[in-house]
Amino acid sequence: MNIQLLNGHFSSLEAIDLLAQFVQVKVRFHENKIEKSQNEEDIKMREKRIKQLQQDFFEAKQQLLKQPTTGLNAEIKIN
């Protein structure tokens, strides 16, 4: 089963806004798991993942600001 989340062309600012919201949801997910976890390895892994998401978003934002429009395609595949 697949869930199509995004499939279209957007202005750079719209694309940045959409990506920011997706990243924010994922960061909140990891933060909530960190609050409930007592496993140090799990906490470190999630903190590392949050930093990577933030870095990836920063790089994507820099790229998007260089162009007026962009295509975005995001799909969740459930196995």
Secondary structure as GFF3:
##gff-version 3
##sequence-region A 1 79
A	DSSP	beta_strand	2	11	.	.	.	ID=ss1
A	DSSP	alpha_helix	12	36	.	.	.	ID=ss2
A	DSSP	alpha_helix	40	64	.	.	.	ID=ss3
A	DSSP	beta_strand	69	77	.	.	.	ID=ss4
###
